[in-house]
């Protein structure tokens, strides 16, 4: 049985997402996504290293696009209890950050050791569908998208034309976009950042009702951590991009038709999620710089209690030593945090 976490780890994890967001935001619009990612990775690694936990990175971003990353199986924290799985994405939306586009966030999730799903080696993508608490029980990833839209509309007591579906703007989704339009539902196309999009789909206060489409497998587990806290529903299936990946999975004895639910992706209610905005988006405002530091906007969730906190933090240069040790890339902004 997984060990229970006895304190609110989310309040410590948010310091890592704040650090990553501030570091990344210095590179906003400068066209260098690897430099932004490297700055965010270094800042997040530094702060997570100071958290009182024995963490093992089970979801790390970067492997599929050869970007900087916190490595799978990397041990992080002070080495004391609790023993936790860590899922990280120092920048969900590196391209968005590099181009100064909206929707980039820094995210971390944590759960008791052995409870976060790890995709088989070499599998980078999943089919996904996600909704909020009002539509939980209405989705089935094995059914056509049109049927899911009608089912969600019935569960929410509205017409299909009132449903808004968010989906990554990719050629692989052309047939899904056509099907959504035929259903009468509205579409929100996004360039990147399907962690924030999945959370928006699960958020009852969001104008988005559903997320569908194929996106990153690591992002699916991170999003599932947040959705488990919110009380929504998410279903996924492994998505081999080509015959080589399909043969590899078959060789490992993996059933690619298996539907993965929230309970498969995050096998504990004792899960924590933290995110900080890098650029302005529907979920969070981005980093604001001023003469003596920066302001960040974050969300912290705890699955065990269902608590969702929104935090505004002021980071002041004159309160802490320079952050140059947090990143090899320049420029980097020093900060400390005073939470309102």
PAGU-750918 format. One record per atom (N, C-alpha, C): residue in one letter; x, y, z. Coordinates in steps of 0.2 Angstrom, whole numbers, plus 5000, padded with zeros to 4 digits. Layout:
<gupas>
AXYZ ...
</gupas>
This chain:
<gupas>
X500449945000 X500050005000 X500450065000 X500350114996 X500750174995 X500650215002 X501250245004 X501250285010 X500850355009 X500550375014 X500150435014 X500550495015 X500450545012 X500850605013 X500450645019 X500850665024 X500550695030 X500550775030 X500850805025 X500850875025 X500650895018 X500450965017 X500250985011 X500851005006 X501050955003 X501650954999 X501551004993 X500951024991 X500851064986 X501151134987 X501051154993 X501351224995 X502051224995 X502451174995 X503151174993 X503351164986 X502951124983 X503051114975 X502951184971 X502451224974 X502351284970 X502951334970 X503351324974 X504051364974 X504451344968 X504351284966 X504751254960 X504451284954 X503751284954 X503451304947 X503551384947 X503551414952 X503651494952 X504451504950 X504851464952 X505551474950 X505651464943 X505351404940 X505451394933 X505051444929 X504451464931 X504151514927 X504551584926 X504751604932 X505151664932 X505751654927 X506151604928 X506751594924 X506551584916 X505951554915 X505751544908 X505551614905 X505151654909 X504851714907 X505351764904 X505951754907 X506551804904 X506651794897 X506451734894 X506651714887 X506051724883 X505451744886 X504851754882 X504951794875 X504751764870 X504751804863 X505451804860 X505951774863 X506651784861 X506851734856 X506351684854 X506451634849 X506951574850 X507151564857 X507551514858 X507251474863 X506851424861 X506451374866 X506951334870 X507551314867 X507951274871 X508251314877 X508451374876 X508751414881 X508151424887 X507551444885 X507051444889 X506951384894 X506951324890 X506851264893 X507351244898 X507951264896 X508551254900 X508551294907 X508351354906 X508351394912 X507751374917 X507251354914 X506651324918 X506851264922 X507151214918 X507351154921 X507851164927 X508351204926 X508851214931 X508551244937 X508051294936 X507751324942 X507351274945 X506951234942 X506551194945 X506951134949 X507451114946 X507851064949 X508151084955 X508351154955 X508651184961 X508151184967 X507551204966 X507051214971 X506851144973 X506651104969 X506451034971 X506951004975 X507651014974 X508150984978 X508151004985 X507851054987 X507751084994 X507151064997 X506651024994 X506051004997 X506150945001 X505850945007 X505850885012 X505450825009 X505850785005 X505450725002 X506050684999 X505850624998 X506250574994 X505850564987 X506050604982 X505650604976 X506050574970 X505650534966 X505950504960 X505550534954 X505850554949 X505550584943 X505350524939 X504650514938 X504350464934 X504150494928 X503950554927 X503750584921 X504250644920 X504650644915 X505050704914 X504950724907 X505050784906 X504850814899 X505550824896 X505550814889 X506150834885 X506350774881 X506250714883 X506550654879 X506350654872 X505650664871 X505350654864 X505650714860 X505850774862 X506050824857 X506750844859 X507150804862 X507850814864 X507950874867 X507550904871 X507650964875 X507950954882 X508151004885 X508350994892 X507750964896 X507950924901 X507450894905 X507650874912 X507250864917 X507350824923 X507250754921 X507750714922 X507850644919 X507350594923 X507050544919 X506750494922 X507150454927 X506950434933 X507250404938 X507750444942 X507750514940 X508150554944 X507950564951 X508350554956 X508150564963 X508250634965 X507650664968 X507650734970 X507350744977 X507650804980 X507350814987 X507950804992 X507750804998 X508250805004 X508350725005 X507950685002 X508050615004 X507750585010 X507250625013 X506850595018 X506150585016 X505750555021 X505050545019 X504650615018 X504150615014 X503850555011 X504150535005 X504050465003 X504350444996 X503750454991 X503950494986 X503450514981 X503750504974 X503250494969 X503350504962 X503250574960 X503750594956 X503650664954 X503550664946 X503150704944 X502950724937 X503150794936 X503550814931 X503750884930 X503650894922 X503450964921 X503550994915 X503751064916 X504351074916 X504651144918 X504351204913 X504151184907 X503751224902 X503351184898 X502651184900 X502151164895 X502051214890 X502351214884 X502251264879 X502951304878 X503451264877 X504151294875 X504051344869 X503751314864 X503651354858 X503251424859 X502751414864 X502351474866 X502751524869 X503151504874 X503651544877 X504151584872 X504451544868 X504951564863 X504651624859 X503951614857 X503651654852 X503251714856 X503251704862 X502851754866 X502051744865 X501851684864 X501151674863 X500851654870 X500151654871 X499851644877 X499851564879 X499751554885 X499651484887 X500151444890 X500751464891 X501351424893 X501351424901 X501451364904 X501451364911 X502051314913 X502251324920 X502651274923 X502251234928 X502351164927 X501951124931 X502351064935 X502151044941 X502350994945 X501850954948 X501850884948 X501350844951 X501750794956 X501450774961 X501750724966 X501250684969 X501450624970 X500950574973 X501350514976 X501050474981 X501450424984 X501850384979 X502450354981 X502850314977 X502450254974 X502550254967 X502250194964 X501550204961 X501250264962 X500550284960 X500450324954 X501050344951 X500950384944 X501150334939 X500750334933 X500850294928 X501450314924 X501850264922 X502450274917 X502250244911 X502250284905 X502150244899 X502750204897 X502650144893 X503150104891 X503650144887 X504350114887 X504850154884 X504750164877 X504850224874 X504850234867 X504150264865 X503650264870 X502950284869 X502950364871 X502750404866 X502750474868 X502050504868 X501650474865 X500950504863 X500350464866 X499850494867 X499250464869 X498650494866 X498050454864 X497450484863 X497150504870 X496750564870 X496450594876 X495750614875 X495350614880 X494750644881 X494650664888 X494450724890 X494450744897 X493850794897 X493450794903 X492950834905 X492950854912 X492550894914 X492450914921 X491950874925 X491850894931 X491450854936 X490750844933 X490450894930 X489750894928 X489650844922 X490150824919 X490050784913 X490450714915 X490650704921 X490950644922 X490450584921 X490750524918 X490250474917 X489950474910 X490050534906 X489750534900 X490150524894 X490850514895 X491350504890 X491550434889 X491750414883 X491950344881 X492450354875 X493050344876 X493550364871 X493550314865 X493150254866 X493150204861 X492550224856 X492150274858 X491550294854 X491750354850 X491450364844 X491550424840 X491550494844 X491950544842 X491850604845 X491150634845 X490850634840 X490150654839 X489750634845 X489750564846 X489350534851 X489550554858 X490150564859 X490450594866 X490150664867 X490150704861 X489950774862 X489150774864 X488750734860 X488050734862 X487950704869 X488350654871 X488250624878 X488450684883 X488950714882 X489150774887 X488650824887 X488350844881 X487850894881 X487250874885 X487050804884 X486450784888 X486550784896 X487250764898 X487350764905 X487350834908 X487550884904 X487550954906 X486950994905 X486450954902 X485850984901 X485851044896 X486251034890 X486251084885 X486251054878 X486251094873 X486351074866 X487051064864 X487151014859 X487851004857 X488151074854 X487751114852 X488051184849 X488251224855 X488051204861 X488351244867 X489051224870 X489251164867 X489851134869 X490451154866 X490951174869 X491551194866 X492151144868 X492451124862 X492951074862 X493651104861 X494151094865 X494851114864 X495251054861 X495651074856 X496051024853 X496651054850 X497251014850 X497851044847 X497751054839 X498051104837 X497951114829 X498551084826 X498351014824 X498850974821 X498450944815 X498850924809 X498550884804 X498250824806 X498550784811 X498250724813 X497550734815 X497350794817 X496650804820 X496150824815 X496350834809 X495950854804 X495250824803 X495250754804 X494650714804 X494250724810 X494550734816 X494150754822 X493850814822 X494250864819 X493950934819 X493350934814 X493350894809 X492750894804 X492150864808 X492350804812 X491750774816 X491450824821 X491950864824 X491650904829 X491150954826 X491450984820 X491051034817 X490351004814 X490350944812 X489750904810 X489250904816 X489550894822 X489050884828 X488750954830 X489051004827 X488751074829 X489151104835 X489551074838 X489951104844 X490451154841 X490651194846 X491151244844 X491851214846 X492351244842 X493051224843 X493551274845 X493951264850 X494551304851 X495151274849 X495451294844 X496151264842 X496651294846 X497151254848 X497751284852 X498351254848 X498851294848 X499551274845 X499951234849 X499951234856 X500351194861 X499951204867 X500251164872 X500051164879 X499451134881 X499351064880 X498751034881 X498651014889 X499151024893 X499051014900 X498551074903 X498751134901 X498251184903 X497651174900 X497551154893 X496951144890 X496551084893 X496851034896 X496450984899 X496251004906 X496651044909 X496351074916 X495751124914 X495851164909 X495251204907 X494651164906 X494751114902 X494151064901 X493851044907 X494251024912 X493950994918 X493751054923 X493851114922 X493751164927 X492951194925 X492551184930 X491851204929 X491751274928 X492251314929 X492151394928 X492451414921 X492751364918 X493051374911 X492551374906 X492651414900 X492151414895 X492251354890 X492751314892 X492951244888 X492551184891 X492251144887 X491951084890 X492251024889 X492651014884 X493050944883 X493650964880 X494150914881 X494750904877 X494750844874 X494950844867 X495050784863 X495650784859 X495850724857 X496450724852 X497050694855 X497550694851 X498250654853 X498750704855 X499050694861 X499550734863 X500050694867 X500550734871 X501050694874 X500850654880 X501150594880 X501050544886 X501150574893 X501750604893 X501950634900 X501450694902 X501250734897 X500750784898 X500050754901 X499850694898 X499250664900 X499250644908 X499850614910 X499850604917 X499850664922 X500250714919 X500250774923 X499550804923 X499150804918 X498550834918 X498050794922 X498150724922 X497650684925 X497750694933 X498350714935 X498450734942 X498050794944 X498050844940 X497550894941 X496850884941 X496650844936 X495950824935 X495650784941 X496150734943 X495950694949 X495750744955 X496150794956 X496050844961 X495350884960 X495250894954 X494650934952 X493950894953 X494050824951 X493450784951 X493150774944 X493550794939 X493350774932 X493550704930 X493450694924 X493650624921 X494050634915 X494550584914 X494950584909 X495050514907 X495050504900 X495250434897 X495750444892 X496250394892 X496750394887 X496950324884 X497250324878 X497450264875 X498150274872 X498650224873 X499250234870 X499250244862 X499650294859 X499550304852 X500250294849 X500350244846 X500950234842 X500950274836 X501450304834 X501450354829 X501650314822 X501950264823 X502150224816 X502150144818 X502250114813 X502350034814 X502850014818 X503450054818 X503950034823 X503750034830 X503450094832 X503150104839 X502650044840 X502250034835 X501749984836 X502049914838 X502549894834 X502849834835 X503249824841 X503549884843 X503949884850 X503449874855 X502849904855 X502349894860 X502049824860 X501949794855 X501749724854 X502249674857 X502949694856 X503449654858 X503549654866 X503249704869 X503249714876 X502649684879 X502149664875 X501549634877 X501049684879 X501149744877 X500649804879 X500049804874 X499449804877 X498849814874 X498649884872 X498749904866 X498649974864 X497949994864 X497549944864 X496749964864 X496549974871 X496949964876 X496749974883 X496550044885 X495950054888 X495750124890 X496050134897 X496450184897 X496750214904 X496350264907 X496050254913 X495650304916 X496050344921 X495750384924 X496150424929 X496450384935 X496050334937 X496250284942 X496850244939 X496950234933 X497550204930 X498150254930 X498050314928 X498550364927 X498850384934 X498350394939 X498550424945 X498150374950 X498550334953 X498250274957 X498250294965 X498050364966 X498050384973 X497650454973 X497250454978 X496950524979 X497350574983 X497950544985 X498450584989 X498950614984 X498650654979 X499050684974 X499050764975 X499650794973 X499650864973 X499850884966 X499650944965 X499750974958 X499851054959 X500451074956 X500551154956 X500751174949 X500451234947 X500651264941 X500751334942 X501151364938 X501251444938 X501251464930 X500951524929 X500951544922 X501551574920 X501751564914 X502351594911 X502151654907 X501751634902 X501351684898 X500651684899 X500351744898 X499651744900 X499251694896 X498751664900 X498251614897 X497651614900 X497151564898 X496551554901 X496551524908 X497051484909 X497151454916 X497451504921 X498051534919 X498451584923 X498651644920 X498751694923 X499151754921 X499851734920 X500251764916 X500951754915 X501351794920 X502051794920 X502451824925 X502451904923 X502451944928 X502452014927 X503152034930 X503552074927 X504152094929 X504052174931 X504452194936 X504452264938 X505152274940 X505252334943 X505952364944 X506352324949 X506052294954 X506352254959 X506152184959 X505952154954 X505752084954 X505252064950 X504752024952 X504251994948 X503651974952 X503051964948 X502451944951 X502251874947 X502051824951 X501851764948 X501151744950 X500851704946 X500151684947 X500151604947 X499851574952 X499951504952 X499251474955 X499251404953 X498651364956 X498951304959 X498651284965 X498951234969 X498351184971 X498351124969 X497851074971 X498051014975 X497550994979 X497650934983 X497150884982 X497250824980 X496750774978 X496350754984 X496750744990 X496450714996 X495850754999 X495950824998 X495450865001 X495050904996 X495250894990 X494850934984 X495051004984 X495551034988 X495651104989 X496051124983 X495751184980 X496051214975 X496251294977 X496851304977 X497051374979 X497351414973 X497251474973 X497551524968 X498051564972 X498651574969 X499151614973 X499451664969 X499451724972 X499851784969 X500551794973 X501051784970 X501751794974 X502151844971 X502451884976 X502851944974 X503551924975 X504051924971 X504651904971 X505151964971 X505551974976 X505852044977 X506652024977 X506952064972 X507752054971 X508152064978 X507852114982 X508252134987 X508152084994 X507852034993 X507751984998 X508151924998 X508451914992 X508751844992 X509351854987 X509851814988 X510451814983 X510251804976 X510751814972 X510551804964 X510451734963 X509951734958 X509751664955 X510251634950 X510751664949 X511251644943 X511451574944 X511451544950 X511551474951 X511051424949 X510451454948 X509851414945 X509851394938 X510251434934 X510251424927 X510851444924 X511151404919 X511651414915 X511551474910 X510951474908 X510751524902 X510551584906 X510751644902 X510551704904 X510151744899 X509751794901 X509751824908 X509251784913 X509351784919 X508951754924 X508851804930 X508251804933 X508051854937 X508051824944 X508451854949 X508451834956 X507751844959 X507551804964 X506851824967 X506851794974 X506351814978 X506151784984 X505351784983 X504951754988 X504251754987 X503951774994 X503451824993 X503051844999 X502351824996 X502051774999 X501351754997 X500851795000 X500351814996 X499751854999 X499251805001 
</gupas>
